[in-house]
């Protein structure tokens, strides 16, 4: 336990791809809205985030619902991000 750089916490969060809202409210300092909460709940994108006890943040692992990973889905994310697709995200993370 005396090696905080070797102790990691991993957490996942899901974002619905289908929303019913046209507008969201964010603070004026927010540069980009990554997702809107709500909607049908039929399609989700899952993000896995890891950080060490020493504060090192690992680039996210993004998992989309689907069969084929589209190149456009992998653009604009944080440097070093990893991407994948799966038919059943919930099966693996719930």
C-alpha positions in Angstrom: 0.0 0.0 0.0 3.0 2.3 0.0 3.1 2.5 -3.8 0.2 4.9 -4.7 1.3 4.9 -8.4 0.3 1.2 -8.6 -3.1 1.6 -7.0 -5.9 2.5 -9.5 -9.6 3.1 -9.3 -11.7 2.5 -12.4 -15.2 3.8 -12.8 -17.7 3.7 -15.7 -20.4 6.1 -16.7 -23.0 5.7 -19.5 -24.5 8.4 -21.7 -27.7 7.9 -23.6 -27.4 8.5 -27.4 -31.1 9.3 -27.7 -32.3 12.4 -26.0 -35.6 14.1 -25.8 -34.3 17.6 -24.9 -33.2 20.2 -27.4 -31.5 22.4 -24.8 -29.3 21.8 -21.8 -28.3 24.2 -19.0 -24.6 24.4 -18.2 -22.3 26.9 -16.5 -20.8 29.7 -18.6 -17.3 28.2 -18.1 -18.3 24.9 -19.7 -16.6 24.7 -23.1 -18.3 21.5 -24.4 -21.3 19.5 -23.3 -20.2 15.8 -23.5 -23.7 14.4 -23.2 -27.3 15.0 -22.3 -29.1 12.9 -19.8 -32.4 11.3 -20.6 -34.1 9.9 -23.6 -35.2 6.5 -24.7 -32.3 4.6 -23.1 -32.0 2.3 -26.2 -28.4 3.2 -27.2 -25.6 4.0 -24.7 -22.0 5.0 -24.9 -19.9 3.9 -21.9 -16.7 5.6 -20.7 -14.2 3.9 -18.4 -12.0 6.2 -16.5 -9.0 5.3 -14.3 -6.9 7.3 -11.9 -4.1 6.2 -9.6 -3.8 7.0 -5.9 -0.8 9.2 -7.0 -3.1 11.3 -9.3 -2.1 9.8 -12.7 -5.1 9.8 -15.0 -5.3 7.1 -17.7 -6.9 8.1 -21.0 -10.5 6.9 -21.2 -11.7 3.7 -22.8 -14.9 4.5 -24.8 -17.3 1.7 -25.7 -20.1 2.3 -28.2 -23.2 0.2 -28.7 -23.0 -1.5 -32.1 -21.2 -4.0 -34.4 -18.8 -1.7 -36.3 -16.5 1.0 -34.9 -16.9 4.0 -37.1 -13.7 6.2 -37.6 -15.7 9.4 -37.0 -16.6 8.1 -33.5 -12.9 8.1 -32.6 -12.1 11.7 -33.5 -12.0 14.6 -31.1 -11.5 12.7 -27.9 -8.7 13.1 -25.3 -5.3 12.1 -26.5 -4.6 8.4 -26.0 -8.3 7.4 -25.8 -9.1 3.8 -26.7 -12.4 2.9 -28.5 -14.4 -0.3 -29.0 -17.9 -1.5 -29.8 -20.1 -4.2 -28.3 -23.7 -5.3 -28.7 -24.3 -5.6 -25.0 -22.5 -3.0 -22.9 -24.8 -3.6 -19.9 -23.8 -7.3 -19.8 -20.2 -6.4 -19.0 -20.6 -3.4 -16.7 -23.7 -3.8 -14.7 
